[in-house]
Amino acid sequence: MAVQGTGSRYEEVAVGLIGGESFVRRMVSVARQSSTPGLRVEPAVYRHENEAPQLARQVMERVDVLLFAGPLPYDLAMAKGDLSVPAVFVPPGSAALHAALVRARSAFDPTRISVDSVTEQDVEDCYAEVSLPVQAVRVQPYLEELEPADYLAFHSKLFKAGRTVGAVTTIAGVAESLEADGVPTVLMRPSTQTLRETLRAAILTGSGARLSRSRIAIVIAQVPDSALPTRTSPAQYWYQELKLSLHHELLHDARRMDAIVLPHDQTSFLVITTLGSLRTITGDLETAPFLARVRETLNLDLQVGIGLGRSTLEAENNAYRAVAMAAADTGDLAYLVGSDDLVLKLPAESDAEATAAPVADETRDLETLRMLVQSLDETGDEARLVDAEQVAGILGVTLRTARRTLRGLVDSGLAWPMPATRAARKVGRPPMVYQLLDERLKNSGS
């Protein structure tokens, strides 16, 4: 069906909204502000998340894509296995938790609460940012196998045992039951920006599923295990900074192909676009997206898997296969998996300056650290904070080699990546700053 509008004809995109009344009203308001021609929404309101599968079946024949209020109703509907259209959901996250904590402060002590559906790391980061102690906060991360009753029991048992004074939940039905039992409760609501981004993803997904010439392409951009800090590592904060920088770099290329970038999990992002747009920035599937840019700007060897499909589910499954192949391959390649067992290897963009990554060598890294420290001593610099530009000047190498050298020092435990200080930031993108650990020279006995 096409919709007439100001002299043009636009293909209609119908989005089914499945959630509680508050969520559906907010999403309808966001949809009304959308500039997408031909957008139509089909609200379906439930009182409890268990009703989501039935509502999905009722509206799916009238829509191109289903948009669920969160991962729980989405998983409940997907578990039935009979959805004929693609589906997406609004992801919980730290932005919603921030807003919930602000509201919770007027109701109960936010340092003695229970929280569901977010990760412990999200909670720790959020509390650190608002300078609140997190030790007495109890967290139940979202797990696909749990049902609403399990989340309700999690909060209720802690409150009745006197270990918490309130609850923060993402599940409307759980919030209603807790309040009925006398448990002070705050319902965590996604930000308007999150709703807007998810709606855009749903529109793109629905459009691609509707038009066969615009097949869905899903890219999984994954940080390799070698770049992940341990849970107790001082580099944990740096890793959060790295994720923000990576998101920024992915958005740079994503805008060129009218794509949506969404956080996927703690180590990866989803990029949702169409095959036609993907072809535009990959030279008709001759080179990989993101690889060269991310390596150049962040000195990170990203793992990229691309999945194609006639539906979001097919494209996502192929993307998982593709990123697994990329992770297993030591080459500088992205993998693309499509229908009919199609598998392509896409190299990063050629670069005359590209050189082989330095091999981790403890003796060489110690010598490099010694040279850097000696040079800093000569200038009276005792802070031991350097960026790639300084290292390039000291060692007489290119910026690319300097970035690789610094990553080698980090891998060898001789430096820590740090956020750039405000005073040190230059015009444009702030440089990555590293703390040289010159005490390791003494410990090495050299």
Contacts in CASP RR format, 6 or more apart in sequence:
PFRMAT RR
TARGET T0000
AUTHOR 0000-0000-0000
METHOD contacts of the structure
MODEL  1
MAVQGTGSRYEEVAVGLIGGESFVRRMVSVARQSSTPGLRVEPAVYRHEN
EAPQLARQVMERVDVLLFAGPLPYDLAMAKGDLSVPAVFVPPGSAALHAA
LVRARSAFDPTRISVDSVTEQDVEDCYAEVSLPVQAVRVQPYLEELEPAD
YLAFHSKLFKAGRTVGAVTTIAGVAESLEADGVPTVLMRPSTQTLRETLR
AAILTGSGARLSRSRIAIVIAQVPDSALPTRTSPAQYWYQELKLSLHHEL
LHDARRMDAIVLPHDQTSFLVITTLGSLRTITGDLETAPFLARVRETLNL
DLQVGIGLGRSTLEAENNAYRAVAMAAADTGDLAYLVGSDDLVLKLPAES
DAEATAAPVADETRDLETLRMLVQSLDETGDEARLVDAEQVAGILGVTLR
TARRTLRGLVDSGLAWPMPATRAARKVGRPPMVYQLLDERLKNSGS
1 11 0 8 1.000
1 12 0 8 1.000
2 9 0 8 1.000
2 10 0 8 1.000
2 11 0 8 1.000
2 12 0 8 1.000
3 9 0 8 1.000
3 10 0 8 1.000
3 11 0 8 1.000
3 12 0 8 1.000
3 37 0 8 1.000
3 38 0 8 1.000
5 37 0 8 1.000
8 37 0 8 1.000
10 37 0 8 1.000
10 38 0 8 1.000
11 38 0 8 1.000
11 207 0 8 1.000
11 210 0 8 1.000
11 211 0 8 1.000
12 38 0 8 1.000
12 39 0 8 1.000
12 40 0 8 1.000
13 36 0 8 1.000
13 38 0 8 1.000
13 39 0 8 1.000
13 40 0 8 1.000
13 64 0 8 1.000
13 65 0 8 1.000
13 203 0 8 1.000
13 206 0 8 1.000
13 207 0 8 1.000
13 210 0 8 1.000
14 40 0 8 1.000
14 41 0 8 1.000
14 42 0 8 1.000
14 62 0 8 1.000
14 63 0 8 1.000
14 64 0 8 1.000
14 65 0 8 1.000
15 31 0 8 1.000
15 39 0 8 1.000
15 40 0 8 1.000
15 41 0 8 1.000
15 42 0 8 1.000
15 63 0 8 1.000
15 64 0 8 1.000
15 65 0 8 1.000
15 66 0 8 1.000
15 67 0 8 1.000
15 199 0 8 1.000
15 202 0 8 1.000
15 203 0 8 1.000
15 206 0 8 1.000
16 41 0 8 1.000
16 42 0 8 1.000
16 43 0 8 1.000
16 44 0 8 1.000
16 59 0 8 1.000
16 63 0 8 1.000
16 65 0 8 1.000
16 66 0 8 1.000
16 67 0 8 1.000
17 23 0 8 1.000
17 24 0 8 1.000
17 27 0 8 1.000
17 28 0 8 1.000
17 31 0 8 1.000
17 41 0 8 1.000
17 42 0 8 1.000
17 43 0 8 1.000
17 44 0 8 1.000
17 67 0 8 1.000
18 44 0 8 1.000
18 46 0 8 1.000
18 52 0 8 1.000
18 55 0 8 1.000
18 56 0 8 1.000
18 59 0 8 1.000
18 66 0 8 1.000
18 67 0 8 1.000
18 68 0 8 1.000
18 69 0 8 1.000
18 73 0 8 1.000
18 77 0 8 1.000
19 44 0 8 1.000
19 45 0 8 1.000
19 46 0 8 1.000
19 49 0 8 1.000
19 52 0 8 1.000
19 55 0 8 1.000
19 68 0 8 1.000
19 69 0 8 1.000
19 73 0 8 1.000
19 172 0 8 1.000
20 45 0 8 1.000
20 46 0 8 1.000
20 47 0 8 1.000
20 69 0 8 1.000
20 172 0 8 1.000
21 45 0 8 1.000
22 172 0 8 1.000
22 187 0 8 1.000
22 189 0 8 1.000
23 69 0 8 1.000
23 90 0 8 1.000
23 172 0 8 1.000
23 189 0 8 1.000
24 43 0 8 1.000
24 44 0 8 1.000
24 45 0 8 1.000
24 69 0 8 1.000
26 189 0 8 1.000
26 192 0 8 1.000
26 195 0 8 1.000
27 41 0 8 1.000
27 67 0 8 1.000
27 195 0 8 1.000
27 199 0 8 1.000
28 41 0 8 1.000
28 43 0 8 1.000
30 192 0 8 1.000
30 195 0 8 1.000
30 196 0 8 1.000
30 199 0 8 1.000
31 39 0 8 1.000
31 41 0 8 1.000
31 199 0 8 1.000
33 196 0 8 1.000
34 196 0 8 1.000
34 199 0 8 1.000
34 200 0 8 1.000
34 203 0 8 1.000
36 203 0 8 1.000
39 203 0 8 1.000
42 59 0 8 1.000
42 62 0 8 1.000
42 63 0 8 1.000
44 55 0 8 1.000
44 56 0 8 1.000
44 58 0 8 1.000
44 59 0 8 1.000
45 55 0 8 1.000
46 52 0 8 1.000
46 55 0 8 1.000
46 73 0 8 1.000
47 173 0 8 1.000
48 148 0 8 1.000
48 172 0 8 1.000
48 173 0 8 1.000
49 72 0 8 1.000
49 73 0 8 1.000
49 76 0 8 1.000
49 148 0 8 1.000
49 171 0 8 1.000
49 172 0 8 1.000
49 173 0 8 1.000
50 76 0 8 1.000
50 147 0 8 1.000
50 148 0 8 1.000
52 68 0 8 1.000
52 73 0 8 1.000
52 74 0 8 1.000
52 76 0 8 1.000
52 77 0 8 1.000
53 76 0 8 1.000
53 77 0 8 1.000
53 79 0 8 1.000
53 80 0 8 1.000
56 66 0 8 1.000
56 68 0 8 1.000
56 77 0 8 1.000
56 80 0 8 1.000
56 83 0 8 1.000
56 87 0 8 1.000
57 80 0 8 1.000
57 82 0 8 1.000
57 83 0 8 1.000
59 66 0 8 1.000
60 66 0 8 1.000
60 83 0 8 1.000
60 84 0 8 1.000
60 85 0 8 1.000
61 84 0 8 1.000
63 85 0 8 1.000
64 85 0 8 1.000
64 86 0 8 1.000
64 206 0 8 1.000
64 207 0 8 1.000
64 209 0 8 1.000
64 210 0 8 1.000
65 85 0 8 1.000
65 86 0 8 1.000
65 87 0 8 1.000
65 88 0 8 1.000
65 202 0 8 1.000
65 203 0 8 1.000
65 205 0 8 1.000
65 206 0 8 1.000
65 209 0 8 1.000
65 312 0 8 1.000
66 77 0 8 1.000
66 83 0 8 1.000
66 85 0 8 1.000
66 86 0 8 1.000
66 87 0 8 1.000
66 88 0 8 1.000
66 202 0 8 1.000
67 87 0 8 1.000
67 88 0 8 1.000
67 89 0 8 1.000
67 90 0 8 1.000
67 198 0 8 1.000
67 199 0 8 1.000
67 202 0 8 1.000
68 74 0 8 1.000
68 77 0 8 1.000
68 87 0 8 1.000
68 88 0 8 1.000
68 89 0 8 1.000
68 90 0 8 1.000
69 89 0 8 1.000
69 90 0 8 1.000
69 172 0 8 1.000
70 89 0 8 1.000
70 90 0 8 1.000
70 91 0 8 1.000
70 92 0 8 1.000
70 170 0 8 1.000
71 89 0 8 1.000
71 91 0 8 1.000
71 92 0 8 1.000
71 117 0 8 1.000
71 142 0 8 1.000
71 144 0 8 1.000
72 117 0 8 1.000
72 142 0 8 1.000
72 148 0 8 1.000
72 170 0 8 1.000
72 171 0 8 1.000
73 89 0 8 1.000
74 87 0 8 1.000
74 88 0 8 1.000
74 89 0 8 1.000
75 144 0 8 1.000
77 83 0 8 1.000
77 87 0 8 1.000
78 87 0 8 1.000
85 206 0 8 1.000
85 209 0 8 1.000
85 311 0 8 1.000
86 205 0 8 1.000
86 206 0 8 1.000
86 209 0 8 1.000
86 216 0 8 1.000
86 311 0 8 1.000
86 312 0 8 1.000
86 313 0 8 1.000
87 312 0 8 1.000
88 198 0 8 1.000
88 201 0 8 1.000
88 202 0 8 1.000
88 205 0 8 1.000
88 312 0 8 1.000
89 198 0 8 1.000
90 190 0 8 1.000
90 194 0 8 1.000
90 195 0 8 1.000
90 198 0 8 1.000
91 190 0 8 1.000
91 194 0 8 1.000
91 198 0 8 1.000
91 262 0 8 1.000
91 263 0 8 1.000
92 117 0 8 1.000
92 118 0 8 1.000
92 142 0 8 1.000
92 170 0 8 1.000
92 188 0 8 1.000
92 190 0 8 1.000
93 118 0 8 1.000
93 122 0 8 1.000
93 190 0 8 1.000
93 194 0 8 1.000
94 118 0 8 1.000
94 122 0 8 1.000
94 125 0 8 1.000
94 126 0 8 1.000
95 190 0 8 1.000
95 191 0 8 1.000
95 193 0 8 1.000
95 194 0 8 1.000
96 170 0 8 1.000
96 188 0 8 1.000
96 189 0 8 1.000
96 190 0 8 1.000
96 191 0 8 1.000
96 194 0 8 1.000
97 115 0 8 1.000
97 118 0 8 1.000
97 122 0 8 1.000
97 123 0 8 1.000
97 126 0 8 1.000
97 168 0 8 1.000
97 188 0 8 1.000
98 126 0 8 1.000
98 129 0 8 1.000
98 130 0 8 1.000
99 188 0 8 1.000
99 189 0 8 1.000
99 191 0 8 1.000
100 168 0 8 1.000
100 186 0 8 1.000
100 187 0 8 1.000
100 188 0 8 1.000
100 189 0 8 1.000
101 110 0 8 1.000
101 126 0 8 1.000
101 130 0 8 1.000
101 132 0 8 1.000
101 168 0 8 1.000
103 186 0 8 1.000
104 110 0 8 1.000
104 113 0 8 1.000
104 166 0 8 1.000
104 168 0 8 1.000
104 186 0 8 1.000
107 166 0 8 1.000
107 184 0 8 1.000
107 186 0 8 1.000
108 165 0 8 1.000
108 166 0 8 1.000
108 184 0 8 1.000
109 165 0 8 1.000
110 132 0 8 1.000
110 137 0 8 1.000
111 132 0 8 1.000
111 133 0 8 1.000
111 134 0 8 1.000
111 136 0 8 1.000
111 137 0 8 1.000
112 136 0 8 1.000
112 137 0 8 1.000
112 163 0 8 1.000
112 164 0 8 1.000
112 165 0 8 1.000
112 166 0 8 1.000
113 137 0 8 1.000
113 138 0 8 1.000
113 164 0 8 1.000
113 165 0 8 1.000
113 166 0 8 1.000
113 167 0 8 1.000
113 168 0 8 1.000
114 137 0 8 1.000
114 138 0 8 1.000
114 139 0 8 1.000
114 140 0 8 1.000
114 154 0 8 1.000
114 155 0 8 1.000
114 158 0 8 1.000
114 159 0 8 1.000
114 164 0 8 1.000
114 166 0 8 1.000
114 167 0 8 1.000
114 168 0 8 1.000
115 123 0 8 1.000
115 137 0 8 1.000
115 138 0 8 1.000
115 139 0 8 1.000
115 140 0 8 1.000
115 167 0 8 1.000
115 168 0 8 1.000
115 169 0 8 1.000
115 188 0 8 1.000
116 139 0 8 1.000
116 140 0 8 1.000
116 141 0 8 1.000
116 142 0 8 1.000
116 151 0 8 1.000
116 154 0 8 1.000
116 155 0 8 1.000
116 167 0 8 1.000
116 168 0 8 1.000
116 169 0 8 1.000
116 170 0 8 1.000
116 171 0 8 1.000
116 174 0 8 1.000
117 140 0 8 1.000
117 141 0 8 1.000
117 142 0 8 1.000
117 151 0 8 1.000
117 169 0 8 1.000
117 170 0 8 1.000
117 171 0 8 1.000
117 188 0 8 1.000
118 139 0 8 1.000
118 141 0 8 1.000
118 142 0 8 1.000
118 170 0 8 1.000
118 188 0 8 1.000
119 139 0 8 1.000
119 141 0 8 1.000
119 266 0 8 1.000
120 139 0 8 1.000
120 141 0 8 1.000
121 266 0 8 1.000
123 134 0 8 1.000
123 137 0 8 1.000
123 139 0 8 1.000
124 134 0 8 1.000
125 240 0 8 1.000
127 133 0 8 1.000
127 134 0 8 1.000
127 137 0 8 1.000
128 134 0 8 1.000
136 163 0 8 1.000
136 164 0 8 1.000
138 154 0 8 1.000
138 158 0 8 1.000
138 163 0 8 1.000
138 164 0 8 1.000
140 146 0 8 1.000
140 151 0 8 1.000
140 154 0 8 1.000
142 170 0 8 1.000
148 171 0 8 1.000
148 173 0 8 1.000
148 174 0 8 1.000
151 169 0 8 1.000
151 171 0 8 1.000
151 174 0 8 1.000
152 174 0 8 1.000
152 177 0 8 1.000
152 178 0 8 1.000
155 164 0 8 1.000
155 166 0 8 1.000
155 167 0 8 1.000
155 169 0 8 1.000
155 174 0 8 1.000
155 178 0 8 1.000
155 183 0 8 1.000
155 185 0 8 1.000
156 178 0 8 1.000
156 181 0 8 1.000
156 183 0 8 1.000
158 164 0 8 1.000
158 167 0 8 1.000
159 165 0 8 1.000
159 166 0 8 1.000
159 167 0 8 1.000
159 178 0 8 1.000
159 183 0 8 1.000
165 184 0 8 1.000
166 183 0 8 1.000
166 184 0 8 1.000
166 185 0 8 1.000
166 186 0 8 1.000
167 175 0 8 1.000
167 178 0 8 1.000
167 183 0 8 1.000
167 184 0 8 1.000
167 185 0 8 1.000
167 186 0 8 1.000
168 185 0 8 1.000
168 186 0 8 1.000
168 187 0 8 1.000
168 188 0 8 1.000
169 175 0 8 1.000
169 178 0 8 1.000
169 185 0 8 1.000
169 186 0 8 1.000
169 187 0 8 1.000
169 188 0 8 1.000
170 187 0 8 1.000
170 188 0 8 1.000
172 187 0 8 1.000
175 185 0 8 1.000
175 186 0 8 1.000
175 187 0 8 1.000
178 185 0 8 1.000
179 185 0 8 1.000
190 198 0 8 1.000
197 260 0 8 1.000
197 262 0 8 1.000
198 262 0 8 1.000
200 260 0 8 1.000
201 260 0 8 1.000
201 262 0 8 1.000
201 272 0 8 1.000
204 258 0 8 1.000
204 259 0 8 1.000
204 260 0 8 1.000
204 272 0 8 1.000
204 273 0 8 1.000
204 274 0 8 1.000
205 216 0 8 1.000
205 272 0 8 1.000
205 312 0 8 1.000
207 214 0 8 1.000
207 274 0 8 1.000
208 214 0 8 1.000
208 215 0 8 1.000
208 216 0 8 1.000
208 274 0 8 1.000
209 216 0 8 1.000
209 310 0 8 1.000
209 311 0 8 1.000
209 312 0 8 1.000
212 310 0 8 1.000
214 274 0 8 1.000
214 275 0 8 1.000
214 276 0 8 1.000
215 274 0 8 1.000
215 275 0 8 1.000
215 276 0 8 1.000
215 308 0 8 1.000
215 309 0 8 1.000
215 310 0 8 1.000
215 315 0 8 1.000
216 272 0 8 1.000
216 274 0 8 1.000
216 275 0 8 1.000
216 308 0 8 1.000
216 309 0 8 1.000
216 310 0 8 1.000
216 311 0 8 1.000
216 312 0 8 1.000
216 314 0 8 1.000
216 315 0 8 1.000
217 272 0 8 1.000
217 273 0 8 1.000
217 274 0 8 1.000
217 275 0 8 1.000
217 276 0 8 1.000
217 277 0 8 1.000
217 278 0 8 1.000
217 306 0 8 1.000
217 307 0 8 1.000
217 308 0 8 1.000
217 309 0 8 1.000
217 315 0 8 1.000
218 270 0 8 1.000
218 271 0 8 1.000
218 272 0 8 1.000
218 273 0 8 1.000
218 306 0 8 1.000
218 307 0 8 1.000
218 312 0 8 1.000
218 315 0 8 1.000
218 316 0 8 1.000
218 318 0 8 1.000
218 319 0 8 1.000
219 259 0 8 1.000
219 270 0 8 1.000
219 271 0 8 1.000
219 272 0 8 1.000
219 273 0 8 1.000
219 278 0 8 1.000
219 289 0 8 1.000
219 290 0 8 1.000
219 304 0 8 1.000
219 305 0 8 1.000
219 306 0 8 1.000
219 307 0 8 1.000
219 319 0 8 1.000
220 264 0 8 1.000
220 268 0 8 1.000
220 269 0 8 1.000
220 270 0 8 1.000
220 271 0 8 1.000
220 304 0 8 1.000
220 305 0 8 1.000
220 306 0 8 1.000
220 319 0 8 1.000
220 320 0 8 1.000
220 322 0 8 1.000
220 323 0 8 1.000
221 246 0 8 1.000
221 250 0 8 1.000
221 268 0 8 1.000
221 269 0 8 1.000
221 271 0 8 1.000
221 290 0 8 1.000
221 294 0 8 1.000
221 302 0 8 1.000
221 303 0 8 1.000
221 304 0 8 1.000
221 305 0 8 1.000
222 267 0 8 1.000
222 268 0 8 1.000
222 302 0 8 1.000
222 303 0 8 1.000
222 304 0 8 1.000
222 305 0 8 1.000
222 323 0 8 1.000
222 326 0 8 1.000
222 327 0 8 1.000
223 242 0 8 1.000
223 243 0 8 1.000
223 246 0 8 1.000
223 267 0 8 1.000
223 268 0 8 1.000
223 300 0 8 1.000
223 302 0 8 1.000
223 303 0 8 1.000
224 301 0 8 1.000
224 302 0 8 1.000
224 303 0 8 1.000
224 327 0 8 1.000
226 411 0 8 1.000
227 242 0 8 1.000
227 300 0 8 1.000
227 301 0 8 1.000
228 239 0 8 1.000
228 267 0 8 1.000
229 235 0 8 1.000
229 236 0 8 1.000
229 238 0 8 1.000
229 239 0 8 1.000
234 416 0 8 1.000
235 410 0 8 1.000
235 416 0 8 1.000
235 417 0 8 1.000
237 419 0 8 1.000
238 416 0 8 1.000
238 417 0 8 1.000
238 418 0 8 1.000
238 419 0 8 1.000
241 417 0 8 1.000
241 419 0 8 1.000
242 298 0 8 1.000
242 300 0 8 1.000
242 417 0 8 1.000
245 297 0 8 1.000
245 298 0 8 1.000
245 432 0 8 1.000
246 269 0 8 1.000
246 294 0 8 1.000
246 298 0 8 1.000
246 300 0 8 1.000
246 302 0 8 1.000
247 261 0 8 1.000
247 263 0 8 1.000
247 269 0 8 1.000
249 290 0 8 1.000
249 293 0 8 1.000
249 294 0 8 1.000
249 297 0 8 1.000
249 298 0 8 1.000
250 261 0 8 1.000
250 269 0 8 1.000
250 271 0 8 1.000
250 290 0 8 1.000
250 294 0 8 1.000
251 261 0 8 1.000
252 293 0 8 1.000
253 281 0 8 1.000
253 289 0 8 1.000
253 290 0 8 1.000
253 293 0 8 1.000
254 260 0 8 1.000
254 261 0 8 1.000
254 271 0 8 1.000
254 273 0 8 1.000
256 280 0 8 1.000
256 281 0 8 1.000
257 273 0 8 1.000
257 277 0 8 1.000
257 278 0 8 1.000
257 280 0 8 1.000
257 281 0 8 1.000
257 289 0 8 1.000
258 273 0 8 1.000
258 274 0 8 1.000
258 277 0 8 1.000
259 271 0 8 1.000
259 272 0 8 1.000
259 273 0 8 1.000
259 277 0 8 1.000
260 270 0 8 1.000
260 271 0 8 1.000
260 272 0 8 1.000
260 273 0 8 1.000
261 269 0 8 1.000
261 270 0 8 1.000
261 271 0 8 1.000
262 269 0 8 1.000
262 270 0 8 1.000
262 272 0 8 1.000
263 269 0 8 1.000
263 270 0 8 1.000
264 270 0 8 1.000
268 323 0 8 1.000
270 316 0 8 1.000
270 319 0 8 1.000
271 289 0 8 1.000
271 290 0 8 1.000
272 312 0 8 1.000
275 308 0 8 1.000
278 285 0 8 1.000
278 289 0 8 1.000
278 306 0 8 1.000
279 285 0 8 1.000
281 289 0 8 1.000
282 288 0 8 1.000
282 289 0 8 1.000
282 346 0 8 1.000
285 336 0 8 1.000
285 344 0 8 1.000
285 346 0 8 1.000
286 346 0 8 1.000
287 346 0 8 1.000
287 347 0 8 1.000
287 348 0 8 1.000
287 349 0 8 1.000
288 304 0 8 1.000
288 333 0 8 1.000
288 334 0 8 1.000
288 346 0 8 1.000
288 347 0 8 1.000
288 348 0 8 1.000
288 349 0 8 1.000
289 304 0 8 1.000
289 306 0 8 1.000
289 334 0 8 1.000
290 302 0 8 1.000
290 304 0 8 1.000
290 334 0 8 1.000
291 302 0 8 1.000
291 304 0 8 1.000
291 332 0 8 1.000
291 334 0 8 1.000
291 348 0 8 1.000
291 349 0 8 1.000
292 348 0 8 1.000
292 349 0 8 1.000
292 351 0 8 1.000
294 300 0 8 1.000
294 302 0 8 1.000
295 301 0 8 1.000
295 302 0 8 1.000
295 348 0 8 1.000
296 351 0 8 1.000
296 400 0 8 1.000
297 429 0 8 1.000
298 432 0 8 1.000
299 388 0 8 1.000
299 400 0 8 1.000
299 403 0 8 1.000
299 404 0 8 1.000
299 406 0 8 1.000
299 407 0 8 1.000
299 432 0 8 1.000
301 332 0 8 1.000
301 357 0 8 1.000
303 323 0 8 1.000
303 326 0 8 1.000
303 327 0 8 1.000
304 323 0 8 1.000
304 326 0 8 1.000
304 334 0 8 1.000
304 335 0 8 1.000
305 319 0 8 1.000
305 322 0 8 1.000
305 323 0 8 1.000
305 325 0 8 1.000
305 326 0 8 1.000
305 334 0 8 1.000
305 335 0 8 1.000
305 336 0 8 1.000
305 337 0 8 1.000
306 318 0 8 1.000
306 319 0 8 1.000
306 322 0 8 1.000
306 334 0 8 1.000
306 335 0 8 1.000
306 336 0 8 1.000
306 337 0 8 1.000
306 346 0 8 1.000
307 315 0 8 1.000
307 316 0 8 1.000
307 318 0 8 1.000
307 319 0 8 1.000
307 321 0 8 1.000
307 322 0 8 1.000
307 336 0 8 1.000
307 337 0 8 1.000
307 338 0 8 1.000
308 315 0 8 1.000
308 318 0 8 1.000
308 336 0 8 1.000
308 337 0 8 1.000
308 338 0 8 1.000
308 339 0 8 1.000
308 342 0 8 1.000
309 315 0 8 1.000
309 318 0 8 1.000
309 338 0 8 1.000
309 339 0 8 1.000
310 339 0 8 1.000
314 339 0 8 1.000
318 337 0 8 1.000
318 338 0 8 1.000
319 337 0 8 1.000
321 337 0 8 1.000
322 334 0 8 1.000
322 335 0 8 1.000
322 336 0 8 1.000
322 337 0 8 1.000
322 343 0 8 1.000
323 335 0 8 1.000
325 335 0 8 1.000
325 337 0 8 1.000
325 343 0 8 1.000
326 333 0 8 1.000
326 334 0 8 1.000
326 335 0 8 1.000
329 335 0 8 1.000
332 347 0 8 1.000
332 348 0 8 1.000
333 345 0 8 1.000
333 346 0 8 1.000
333 347 0 8 1.000
333 348 0 8 1.000
334 345 0 8 1.000
334 346 0 8 1.000
334 348 0 8 1.000
335 343 0 8 1.000
335 344 0 8 1.000
335 345 0 8 1.000
335 346 0 8 1.000
336 342 0 8 1.000
336 343 0 8 1.000
336 344 0 8 1.000
336 345 0 8 1.000
336 346 0 8 1.000
337 343 0 8 1.000
353 398 0 8 1.000
353 400 0 8 1.000
354 400 0 8 1.000
355 400 0 8 1.000
355 401 0 8 1.000
355 404 0 8 1.000
357 404 0 8 1.000
358 364 0 8 1.000
358 404 0 8 1.000
358 405 0 8 1.000
358 408 0 8 1.000
360 408 0 8 1.000
360 411 0 8 1.000
360 412 0 8 1.000
362 412 0 8 1.000
365 408 0 8 1.000
365 409 0 8 1.000
365 412 0 8 1.000
365 414 0 8 1.000
366 412 0 8 1.000
366 414 0 8 1.000
366 440 0 8 1.000
366 441 0 8 1.000
366 444 0 8 1.000
366 446 0 8 1.000
368 395 0 8 1.000
368 405 0 8 1.000
368 409 0 8 1.000
369 409 0 8 1.000
369 414 0 8 1.000
369 415 0 8 1.000
369 436 0 8 1.000
369 437 0 8 1.000
369 438 0 8 1.000
369 440 0 8 1.000
369 441 0 8 1.000
370 441 0 8 1.000
370 446 0 8 1.000
371 394 0 8 1.000
371 395 0 8 1.000
372 386 0 8 1.000
372 391 0 8 1.000
372 394 0 8 1.000
372 395 0 8 1.000
372 436 0 8 1.000
373 384 0 8 1.000
373 436 0 8 1.000
373 438 0 8 1.000
373 441 0 8 1.000
375 394 0 8 1.000
376 382 0 8 1.000
376 384 0 8 1.000
376 386 0 8 1.000
376 436 0 8 1.000
384 435 0 8 1.000
384 436 0 8 1.000
384 437 0 8 1.000
384 438 0 8 1.000
385 418 0 8 1.000
385 421 0 8 1.000
385 424 0 8 1.000
385 433 0 8 1.000
385 434 0 8 1.000
385 435 0 8 1.000
385 436 0 8 1.000
386 406 0 8 1.000
386 433 0 8 1.000
386 434 0 8 1.000
386 436 0 8 1.000
387 420 0 8 1.000
387 424 0 8 1.000
387 431 0 8 1.000
387 432 0 8 1.000
387 433 0 8 1.000
387 434 0 8 1.000
388 399 0 8 1.000
388 402 0 8 1.000
388 403 0 8 1.000
388 406 0 8 1.000
388 431 0 8 1.000
388 432 0 8 1.000
389 399 0 8 1.000
389 402 0 8 1.000
389 431 0 8 1.000
391 397 0 8 1.000
391 402 0 8 1.000
391 405 0 8 1.000
391 406 0 8 1.000
392 398 0 8 1.000
392 399 0 8 1.000
392 401 0 8 1.000
392 402 0 8 1.000
393 402 0 8 1.000
395 401 0 8 1.000
395 402 0 8 1.000
395 405 0 8 1.000
397 405 0 8 1.000
403 432 0 8 1.000
406 415 0 8 1.000
406 432 0 8 1.000
406 434 0 8 1.000
408 414 0 8 1.000
409 415 0 8 1.000
409 434 0 8 1.000
409 436 0 8 1.000
410 416 0 8 1.000
410 417 0 8 1.000
410 434 0 8 1.000
413 437 0 8 1.000
413 440 0 8 1.000
414 436 0 8 1.000
414 437 0 8 1.000
414 440 0 8 1.000
415 434 0 8 1.000
415 435 0 8 1.000
415 436 0 8 1.000
415 437 0 8 1.000
416 434 0 8 1.000
416 435 0 8 1.000
416 437 0 8 1.000
417 432 0 8 1.000
417 433 0 8 1.000
417 434 0 8 1.000
417 435 0 8 1.000
418 433 0 8 1.000
418 434 0 8 1.000
418 435 0 8 1.000
419 433 0 8 1.000
420 430 0 8 1.000
420 431 0 8 1.000
420 432 0 8 1.000
420 433 0 8 1.000
421 433 0 8 1.000
424 430 0 8 1.000
424 431 0 8 1.000
424 433 0 8 1.000
425 431 0 8 1.000
END
